[in-house]
């Protein structure tokens, strides 16, 4: 009887350890997915109210707009910093304002929201919506060094530049390359 209790206790302990390891391994992905749901809800509320709505009470960022890559609708946050990137793609604050013509630069993590970038091809369409909808056609896909900042420079053309770490399967958090997708606005 004592041996059965011991075996059951060990089994329960191992099960708890296994469950906690699964949760830990998927924590960032789960956090990013839940954040997109909350941000999507705030986006819909901001459209109804015609004013900014925080995705959660302590949020110190706003929603720049909705980026659509194929079947993936992603809410883009203002300010491409590590905190915001944990919740979703984010607009580089020094890039063009979303209401102006120029280079709109958006960063995202390769293992969550921007993983679909690896499947895009030149000629594919992506959209960005704030108050109006802009359609872009992919004109360039490049792999650059992480310190090559020219891709974030202002342009006279109306373009969107999507940037993520490369390679996509990389295990290191300090990738030395970036995967860059640039698309030009399509006139309606």
TORTI-823396 format. One record per atom (N, C-alpha, C): atom name; z, x, y. Coordinates in nm, 2 decimals. Layout:
 lomar      w      u      v
    CA      Z      X      Y
...
// end
This chain:
 lomar      w      u      v
     N   0.00   0.08  -0.12
    CA   0.00   0.00   0.00
     C   0.00   0.09   0.13
     N   0.08   0.19   0.12
    CA   0.09   0.28   0.24
     C  -0.04   0.35   0.26
     N  -0.11   0.39   0.15
    CA  -0.23   0.46   0.16
     C  -0.34   0.37   0.22
     N  -0.34   0.24   0.19
    CA  -0.44   0.14   0.25
     C  -0.42   0.13   0.40
     N  -0.29   0.13   0.44
    CA  -0.26   0.12   0.59
     C  -0.31   0.25   0.65
     N  -0.29   0.36   0.59
    CA  -0.34   0.49   0.65
     C  -0.49   0.49   0.66
     N  -0.56   0.45   0.55
    CA  -0.70   0.45   0.55
     C  -0.76   0.35   0.66
     N  -0.69   0.24   0.67
    CA  -0.73   0.14   0.77
     C  -0.71   0.19   0.91
     N  -0.60   0.26   0.93
    CA  -0.57   0.32   1.06
     C  -0.67   0.42   1.10
     N  -0.71   0.51   1.01
    CA  -0.81   0.61   1.03
     C  -0.94   0.55   1.06
     N  -0.98   0.45   0.98
    CA  -1.10   0.38   1.00
     C  -1.11   0.32   1.14
     N  -1.00   0.25   1.18
    CA  -1.00   0.19   1.32
     C  -1.01   0.29   1.43
     N  -0.94   0.40   1.41
    CA  -0.94   0.51   1.51
     C  -1.08   0.57   1.52
     N  -1.15   0.59   1.41
    CA  -1.29   0.64   1.41
     C  -1.38   0.54   1.47
     N  -1.36   0.42   1.44
    CA  -1.45   0.31   1.50
     C  -1.43   0.31   1.65
     N  -1.31   0.32   1.70
    CA  -1.28   0.32   1.85
     C  -1.35   0.45   1.91
     N  -1.33   0.56   1.85
    CA  -1.40   0.68   1.90
     C  -1.55   0.67   1.90
     N  -1.61   0.61   1.80
    CA  -1.75   0.59   1.79
     C  -1.80   0.49   1.90
     N  -1.72   0.38   1.92
    CA  -1.76   0.29   2.03
     C  -1.75   0.35   2.17
     N  -1.64   0.43   2.19
    CA  -1.63   0.49   2.32
     C  -1.74   0.60   2.35
     N  -1.78   0.67   2.24
    CA  -1.89   0.76   2.26
     C  -2.02   0.69   2.29
     N  -2.04   0.58   2.23
    CA  -2.16   0.50   2.26
     C  -2.16   0.45   2.40
     N  -2.05   0.40   2.45
    CA  -2.04   0.35   2.58
     C  -2.06   0.47   2.68
     N  -2.00   0.58   2.65
    CA  -2.01   0.70   2.74
     C  -2.16   0.75   2.75
     N  -2.22   0.75   2.64
    CA  -2.36   0.80   2.63
     C  -2.45   0.70   2.71
     N  -2.42   0.58   2.71
    CA  -2.51   0.48   2.78
     C  -2.46   0.44   2.92
     N  -2.35   0.50   2.96
    CA  -2.28   0.45   3.09
     C  -2.38   0.45   3.21
     N  -2.45   0.56   3.23
    CA  -2.54   0.57   3.35
     C  -2.65   0.47   3.34
     N  -2.71   0.46   3.22
    CA  -2.81   0.36   3.21
     C  -2.76   0.22   3.23
     N  -2.65   0.18   3.17
    CA  -2.59   0.05   3.19
     C  -2.55   0.03   3.34
     N  -2.50   0.13   3.41
    CA  -2.46   0.12   3.55
     C  -2.58   0.09   3.63
     N  -2.69   0.17   3.60
    CA  -2.82   0.15   3.68
     C  -2.88   0.02   3.66
     N  -2.87  -0.04   3.54
    CA  -2.93  -0.17   3.51
     C  -2.85  -0.28   3.58
     N  -2.72  -0.27   3.57
    CA  -2.63  -0.37   3.63
     C  -2.65  -0.36   3.78
     N  -2.66  -0.25   3.84
    CA  -2.68  -0.23   3.98
     C  -2.81  -0.30   4.03
     N  -2.91  -0.28   3.95
    CA  -3.04  -0.35   3.99
     C  -3.03  -0.50   3.99
     N  -2.95  -0.56   3.90
    CA  -2.93  -0.70   3.90
     C  -2.85  -0.74   4.02
     N  -2.75  -0.67   4.06
    CA  -2.67  -0.70   4.18
     C  -2.76  -0.68   4.31
     N  -2.84  -0.58   4.31
    CA  -2.92  -0.55   4.42
     C  -3.03  -0.66   4.43
     N  -3.09  -0.70   4.32
    CA  -3.19  -0.80   4.32
     C  -3.13  -0.93   4.38
     N  -3.01  -0.97   4.34
    CA  -2.95  -1.09   4.39
     C  -2.93  -1.07   4.54
     N  -2.88  -0.96   4.59
    CA  -2.86  -0.94   4.73
     C  -2.99  -0.95   4.81
     N  -3.10  -0.90   4.74
    CA  -3.23  -0.90   4.80
     C  -3.28  -1.05   4.82
     N  -3.26  -1.13   4.72
    CA  -3.30  -1.27   4.73
     C  -3.21  -1.34   4.84
     N  -3.08  -1.31   4.84
    CA  -3.00  -1.37   4.94
     C  -3.04  -1.33   5.08
     N  -3.08  -1.20   5.10
    CA  -3.12  -1.15   5.23
     C  -3.25  -1.22   5.28
     N  -3.34  -1.26   5.19
    CA  -3.46  -1.33   5.22
     C  -3.42  -1.47   5.27
     N  -3.33  -1.54   5.19
    CA  -3.29  -1.67   5.23
     C  -3.22  -1.67   5.37
     N  -3.13  -1.58   5.39
    CA  -3.05  -1.57   5.51
     C  -3.12  -1.50   5.63
     N  -3.23  -1.43   5.59
    CA  -3.30  -1.35   5.69
     C  -3.21  -1.24   5.76
     N  -3.12  -1.19   5.68
    CA  -3.04  -1.08   5.73
     C  -2.99  -1.00   5.61
     N  -2.95  -0.88   5.63
    CA  -2.91  -0.79   5.53
     C  -2.78  -0.84   5.45
     N  -2.79  -0.83   5.32
    CA  -2.67  -0.87   5.24
     C  -2.64  -0.75   5.15
     N  -2.51  -0.71   5.15
    CA  -2.46  -0.60   5.06
     C  -2.47  -0.64   4.92
     N  -2.51  -0.55   4.83
    CA  -2.52  -0.58   4.69
     C  -2.38  -0.60   4.63
     N  -2.28  -0.53   4.68
    CA  -2.14  -0.54   4.64
     C  -2.06  -0.51   4.77
     N  -1.94  -0.56   4.77
    CA  -1.86  -0.55   4.90
     C  -1.84  -0.42   4.96
     N  -1.83  -0.31   4.88
    CA  -1.80  -0.18   4.94
     C  -1.93  -0.10   4.96
     N  -2.05  -0.16   4.94
    CA  -2.18  -0.09   4.95
     C  -2.19  -0.04   5.10
     N  -2.24   0.08   5.11
    CA  -2.27   0.13   5.25
     C  -2.42   0.17   5.26
     N  -2.50   0.09   5.19
    CA  -2.64   0.11   5.20
     C  -2.70  -0.03   5.21
     N  -2.83  -0.03   5.25
    CA  -2.90  -0.16   5.25
     C  -3.02  -0.15   5.16
     N  -3.09  -0.26   5.15
    CA  -3.21  -0.26   5.06
     C  -3.33  -0.24   5.14
     N  -3.41  -0.14   5.10
    CA  -3.53  -0.11   5.18
     C  -3.64  -0.20   5.14
     N  -3.65  -0.24   5.01
    CA  -3.75  -0.33   4.97
     C  -3.77  -0.33   4.82
     N  -3.87  -0.39   4.77
    CA  -3.90  -0.41   4.63
     C  -4.02  -0.33   4.59
     N  -4.01  -0.24   4.50
    CA  -4.12  -0.16   4.45
     C  -4.16  -0.21   4.31
     N  -4.29  -0.24   4.29
    CA  -4.34  -0.29   4.16
     C  -4.43  -0.19   4.10
     N  -4.39  -0.14   3.98
    CA  -4.47  -0.04   3.91
     C  -4.51  -0.11   3.78
     N  -4.63  -0.16   3.76
    CA  -4.66  -0.24   3.64
     C  -4.57  -0.36   3.63
     N  -4.51  -0.38   3.52
    CA  -4.42  -0.49   3.50
     C  -4.28  -0.47   3.55
     N  -4.25  -0.35   3.61
    CA  -4.12  -0.31   3.65
     C  -4.10  -0.34   3.80
     N  -4.01  -0.43   3.83
    CA  -3.97  -0.46   3.97
     C  -3.84  -0.38   4.00
     N  -3.85  -0.29   4.10
    CA  -3.73  -0.21   4.13
     C  -3.69  -0.23   4.27
     N  -3.56  -0.25   4.29
    CA  -3.51  -0.26   4.43
     C  -3.48  -0.12   4.48
     N  -3.53  -0.09   4.60
    CA  -3.52   0.04   4.66
     C  -3.41   0.04   4.76
     N  -3.32   0.13   4.76
    CA  -3.21   0.14   4.85
     C  -3.25   0.24   4.97
     N  -3.18   0.22   5.08
    CA  -3.20   0.31   5.19
     C  -3.12   0.44   5.17
     N  -3.18   0.55   5.19
    CA  -3.10   0.68   5.19
     C  -3.11   0.74   5.05
     N  -3.19   0.84   5.03
    CA  -3.21   0.91   4.90
     C  -3.10   1.02   4.89
     N  -2.98   0.97   4.85
    CA  -2.87   1.07   4.82
     C  -2.82   1.04   4.68
     N  -2.74   1.13   4.62
    CA  -2.70   1.12   4.48
     C  -2.63   0.99   4.45
     N  -2.55   0.94   4.54
    CA  -2.47   0.82   4.52
     C  -2.57   0.70   4.51
     N  -2.66   0.69   4.60
    CA  -2.76   0.57   4.59
     C  -2.85   0.59   4.47
     N  -2.89   0.71   4.44
    CA  -2.98   0.73   4.33
     C  -2.92   0.69   4.19
     N  -2.79   0.69   4.19
    CA  -2.72   0.64   4.07
     C  -2.74   0.49   4.04
     N  -2.77   0.42   4.15
    CA  -2.79   0.27   4.14
     C  -2.94   0.23   4.14
     N  -3.03   0.32   4.18
    CA  -3.17   0.28   4.18
     C  -3.25   0.38   4.26
     N  -3.38   0.35   4.27
    CA  -3.46   0.44   4.36
     C  -3.42   0.42   4.50
     N  -3.44   0.53   4.58
    CA  -3.40   0.53   4.72
     C  -3.50   0.59   4.81
     N  -3.51   0.53   4.93
    CA  -3.61   0.58   5.03
     C  -3.55   0.70   5.10
     N  -3.63   0.81   5.12
    CA  -3.59   0.92   5.19
     C  -3.58   0.88   5.34
     N  -3.46   0.89   5.40
    CA  -3.44   0.85   5.54
     C  -3.53   0.91   5.64
     N  -3.57   1.04   5.61
    CA  -3.66   1.11   5.71
     C  -3.80   1.07   5.70
     N  -3.84   0.99   5.60
    CA  -3.98   0.95   5.58
     C  -4.00   0.83   5.68
     N  -4.13   0.79   5.68
    CA  -4.17   0.69   5.78
     C  -4.09   0.56   5.76
     N  -4.06   0.49   5.87
    CA  -3.99   0.37   5.86
     C  -4.08   0.27   5.79
     N  -4.02   0.18   5.71
    CA  -4.09   0.09   5.63
     C  -4.19  -0.01   5.71
     N  -4.17  -0.02   5.84
    CA  -4.26  -0.10   5.92
     C  -4.37  -0.03   5.98
     N  -4.38   0.11   5.96
    CA  -4.48   0.19   6.02
     C  -4.58   0.25   5.92
     N  -4.69   0.30   5.97
    CA  -4.79   0.37   5.89
     C  -4.75   0.51   5.88
     N  -4.76   0.56   5.76
    CA  -4.73   0.70   5.73
     C  -4.69   0.72   5.59
     N  -4.61   0.83   5.56
    CA  -4.57   0.86   5.43
     C  -4.43   0.80   5.39
     N  -4.43   0.70   5.31
    CA  -4.31   0.63   5.27
     C  -4.27   0.71   5.14
     N  -4.16   0.78   5.14
    CA  -4.12   0.86   5.03
     C  -4.00   0.80   4.96
     N  -4.01   0.78   4.83
    CA  -3.91   0.72   4.75
     C  -3.88   0.81   4.63
     N  -3.75   0.84   4.61
    CA  -3.70   0.92   4.50
     C  -3.64   0.82   4.39
     N  -3.64   0.87   4.26
    CA  -3.58   0.79   4.16
     C  -3.55   0.89   4.04
     N  -3.46   0.85   3.95
    CA  -3.42   0.93   3.84
     C  -3.53   0.91   3.73
     N  -3.56   1.02   3.66
    CA  -3.66   1.03   3.56
     C  -3.62   0.96   3.43
     N  -3.49   0.95   3.41
    CA  -3.44   0.89   3.28
     C  -3.40   0.74   3.29
     N  -3.42   0.68   3.41
    CA  -3.39   0.54   3.43
     C  -3.51   0.47   3.50
     N  -3.49   0.45   3.63
    CA  -3.59   0.37   3.70
     C  -3.73   0.43   3.71
     N  -3.74   0.56   3.73
    CA  -3.87   0.62   3.74
     C  -3.93   0.67   3.61
     N  -3.87   0.64   3.50
    CA  -3.93   0.68   3.37
     C  -4.07   0.63   3.36
     N  -4.11   0.50   3.41
    CA  -4.24   0.45   3.39
     C  -4.35   0.53   3.47
     N  -4.31   0.62   3.56
    CA  -4.41   0.70   3.63
     C  -4.49   0.78   3.54
     N  -4.44   0.83   3.43
    CA  -4.51   0.91   3.34
     C  -4.63   0.84   3.28
     N  -4.64   0.71   3.28
    CA  -4.75   0.63   3.22
     C  -4.85   0.59   3.33
     N  -4.83   0.62   3.45
    CA  -4.92   0.58   3.56
     C  -5.05   0.67   3.55
     N  -5.16   0.61   3.60
    CA  -5.28   0.69   3.61
     C  -5.35   0.67   3.74
     N  -5.43   0.76   3.78
    CA  -5.50   0.75   3.91
     C  -5.58   0.62   3.90
     N  -5.58   0.54   4.01
    CA  -5.65   0.41   4.02
     C  -5.55   0.30   3.99
     N  -5.44   0.32   3.93
    CA  -5.34   0.21   3.90
     C  -5.29   0.16   4.04
     N  -5.24   0.04   4.04
    CA  -5.19  -0.02   4.16
     C  -5.04  -0.03   4.15
     N  -4.97  -0.01   4.27
    CA  -4.83  -0.03   4.28
     C  -4.81  -0.11   4.41
     N  -4.70  -0.18   4.42
    CA  -4.68  -0.26   4.54
     C  -4.54  -0.23   4.60
     N  -4.53  -0.24   4.73
    CA  -4.40  -0.23   4.80
     C  -4.38  -0.35   4.89
     N  -4.27  -0.42   4.88
    CA  -4.25  -0.54   4.96
     C  -4.12  -0.53   5.04
     N  -4.14  -0.55   5.17
    CA  -4.02  -0.57   5.25
     C  -4.03  -0.71   5.31
     N  -4.08  -0.72   5.43
    CA  -4.11  -0.86   5.48
     C  -4.25  -0.90   5.44
     N  -4.34  -0.80   5.42
    CA  -4.47  -0.83   5.38
     C  -4.50  -0.74   5.25
     N  -4.61  -0.77   5.19
    CA  -4.64  -0.70   5.06
     C  -4.75  -0.60   5.09
     N  -4.73  -0.48   5.05
    CA  -4.83  -0.37   5.07
     C  -4.88  -0.33   4.92
     N  -5.01  -0.32   4.91
    CA  -5.06  -0.28   4.78
     C  -5.11  -0.14   4.80
     N  -5.08  -0.05   4.70
    CA  -5.12   0.09   4.70
     C  -5.20   0.12   4.58
     N  -5.30   0.21   4.59
    CA  -5.37   0.26   4.47
     C  -5.34   0.41   4.45
     N  -5.30   0.44   4.33
    CA  -5.27   0.58   4.31
     C  -5.39   0.67   4.32
     N  -5.37   0.77   4.40
    CA  -5.48   0.86   4.43
     C  -5.45   1.01   4.39
     N  -5.32   1.04   4.36
    CA  -5.29   1.17   4.32
     C  -5.16   1.17   4.23
     N  -5.16   1.25   4.13
    CA  -5.05   1.27   4.05
     C  -5.03   1.43   4.03
     N  -4.92   1.48   4.06
    CA  -4.90   1.62   4.06
     C  -4.76   1.66   4.01
     N  -4.75   1.78   3.96
    CA  -4.62   1.84   3.92
     C  -4.61   1.96   4.02
     N  -4.50   1.96   4.09
    CA  -4.47   2.06   4.19
     C  -4.33   2.12   4.17
     N  -4.31   2.24   4.24
    CA  -4.18   2.30   4.23
     C  -4.08   2.22   4.31
     N  -3.95   2.22   4.27
    CA  -3.85   2.14   4.34
     C  -3.83   2.17   4.49
     N  -3.88   2.29   4.53
    CA  -3.86   2.32   4.67
     C  -3.99   2.30   4.75
     N  -4.09   2.24   4.69
    CA  -4.21   2.21   4.76
     C  -4.20   2.08   4.84
     N  -4.16   2.10   4.97
    CA  -4.13   1.98   5.05
     C  -4.25   1.92   5.12
     N  -4.37   1.98   5.10
    CA  -4.49   1.93   5.17
     C  -4.52   1.79   5.13
     N  -4.49   1.75   5.01
    CA  -4.52   1.62   4.96
     C  -4.43   1.51   5.04
     N  -4.33   1.55   5.11
    CA  -4.25   1.46   5.19
     C  -4.28   1.46   5.33
     N  -4.38   1.54   5.37
    CA  -4.42   1.56   5.51
     C  -4.49   1.43   5.56
     N  -4.48   1.41   5.69
    CA  -4.54   1.29   5.75
     C  -4.69   1.30   5.74
     N  -4.76   1.19   5.73
    CA  -4.90   1.18   5.72
     C  -4.96   1.08   5.82
     N  -5.08   1.09   5.85
    CA  -5.14   0.99   5.94
     C  -5.19   0.87   5.85
     N  -5.21   0.89   5.72
    CA  -5.25   0.78   5.63
     C  -5.13   0.70   5.59
     N  -5.16   0.58   5.55
    CA  -5.06   0.49   5.50
     C  -5.04   0.51   5.35
     N  -4.94   0.59   5.31
    CA  -4.93   0.63   5.17
     C  -4.78   0.60   5.13
     N  -4.77   0.59   5.00
    CA  -4.63   0.59   4.94
     C  -4.63   0.71   4.84
     N  -4.52   0.78   4.84
    CA  -4.50   0.90   4.76
     C  -4.38   0.87   4.67
     N  -4.39   0.87   4.54
    CA  -4.28   0.85   4.45
     C  -4.25   0.98   4.38
     N  -4.13   1.02   4.38
    CA  -4.09   1.16   4.33
     C  -3.97   1.14   4.23
     N  -3.99   1.21   4.12
    CA  -3.88   1.22   4.02
     C  -3.88   1.36   3.96
     N  -3.77   1.39   3.89
    CA  -3.76   1.52   3.82
     C  -3.86   1.53   3.71
     N  -3.89   1.65   3.67
    CA  -3.99   1.67   3.56
     C  -3.94   1.80   3.48
     N  -3.95   1.80   3.35
    CA  -4.02   1.71   3.26
     C  -3.93   1.58   3.24
     N  -4.00   1.48   3.20
    CA  -3.93   1.35   3.17
     C  -3.83   1.36   3.06
     N  -3.86   1.44   2.96
    CA  -3.77   1.45   2.84
     C  -3.66   1.56   2.87
     N  -3.66   1.62   2.99
    CA  -3.57   1.73   3.01
     C  -3.42   1.69   3.00
     N  -3.34   1.78   2.94
    CA  -3.20   1.75   2.92
     C  -3.11   1.80   3.03
     N  -3.17   1.90   3.11
    CA  -3.09   1.96   3.21
     C  -3.09   1.87   3.34
     N  -2.98   1.87   3.41
    CA  -2.98   1.79   3.53
     C  -3.03   1.87   3.65
     N  -3.06   2.00   3.63
    CA  -3.11   2.08   3.74
     C  -3.26   2.12   3.72
     N  -3.34   2.02   3.71
    CA  -3.49   2.04   3.68
     C  -3.55   2.12   3.80
     N  -3.64   2.21   3.77
    CA  -3.70   2.29   3.88
     C  -3.83   2.24   3.92
     N  -3.88   2.13   3.86
    CA  -4.01   2.07   3.89
     C  -3.99   1.92   3.93
     N  -4.09   1.87   4.01
    CA  -4.09   1.73   4.04
     C  -4.22   1.67   4.00
     N  -4.22   1.55   3.96
    CA  -4.34   1.47   3.93
     C  -4.36   1.38   4.05
     N  -4.48   1.40   4.10
    CA  -4.51   1.33   4.23
     C  -4.63   1.24   4.21
     N  -4.61   1.11   4.25
    CA  -4.72   1.01   4.24
     C  -4.75   0.97   4.39
     N  -4.87   0.99   4.43
    CA  -4.90   0.95   4.57
     C  -5.01   0.84   4.56
     N  -4.99   0.73   4.64
    CA  -5.09   0.62   4.64
     C  -5.12   0.58   4.79
     N  -5.24   0.55   4.81
    CA  -5.28   0.51   4.95
     C  -5.29   0.35   4.95
     N  -5.25   0.30   5.07
    CA  -5.25   0.16   5.09
     C  -5.40   0.11   5.08
     N  -5.41  -0.01   5.02
    CA  -5.54  -0.08   5.00
     C  -5.55  -0.18   5.11
     N  -5.66  -0.18   5.18
    CA  -5.67  -0.28   5.28
     C  -5.70  -0.42   5.22
     N  -5.64  -0.52   5.27
    CA  -5.66  -0.65   5.21
     C  -5.79  -0.72   5.25
// end
